[in-house]
Amino acid sequence: MSLASVSLVLAIVLAVLCWYSAKNQGLGKDDGSTRLLVGWRYTPTIIAVLFAQSCVIIAEDVKRTEAFARMASLEPIKAKYTLFYVPRVWWKSIFEGFSSKRSGGHKRWVLAFSSLAAGISLVFISTFSSSAFIAKEVVSRGSVELKRHTSDQNGTLPLVPRRDTYLHTISGFLYNTSTSVWVTDSYVILPFQPTTNDTKHQSLRDGLWEAETKVVQMEFDCAPMTMTEKTNIAVRYSYQACTNFCTIMSKGFKLRSEDGCEIQM
């Protein structure tokens, strides 16, 4: 296979990859694997270096045999352009091939274009080959069927406290942070999730989700509370190993306000 055929194949492959990337918002997902890293980091550079070396080898052979090609011309050429011809670097060979004055009265197209191809491959192709494939973040939009949780007939929200519920509640109380993305200081948002989500994991995947749901405004008056005593309480929670509920003795504490309100944590 000649170098021209290789160039045509590489150009077609690159054009197809550009078309596929533009149509599908990229060639694939960057999962950080070693195979993918080697594929899009080193493979284009290796191909570009081998292609550039092939162009340089052909250009050097053309310059080496240029004197014999000129002596084979039907018209006489001076000896300084044939026997005393000295090959030059690729950028000088380009001007020499395009100039009939520097080539003994005839333009040397093979010398000019082979040197030009070698120069382009050395300066541009091999240099910028590492940026042929890059990883970047793209926004993917799509429609997903969502299901929304609703309140009962009395307007109350059924809550099923689990083991992680107590952990998040205590952590949020101690660090003064929100325990849920659906709950703020003033509002409670009725959660929604894709219909294909596992019911055991009540959370949305990474991304920006938009849906219409009900928002309940909370109004309350806060009063400072102080810890009165530490206690041991029985905590019941559901677990797979238990038939119905598991009960465990846990350390807790009581909070009391001035108006007599008491909370057991």
Secondary structure, 3 states (H helix, E strand, C coil): CCHHHHHHHHHHHHHHHHHHHHHHCCCCCCCCCHHHHHHHHCHHHHHHHHHHHHHHHHHHHHHHHHHHHHHCCCCCCCHHHCCCCCCCCHHHHHHHHHCCCCCCCCCCHHHHHHHHHHHHHHHHHCCCHHHCCCCCCCCCCCCCCEEECCCCCCCCCCCCCCHHHHHHHHHHHHHCCCCCCCECCCEEECCEEECCCCCCCCCCCCCCCCCCCCEEECCCCCCCEEEEEEEEEEEEECCCCCCCCEEEEEEEEEEEECCCCEEEC
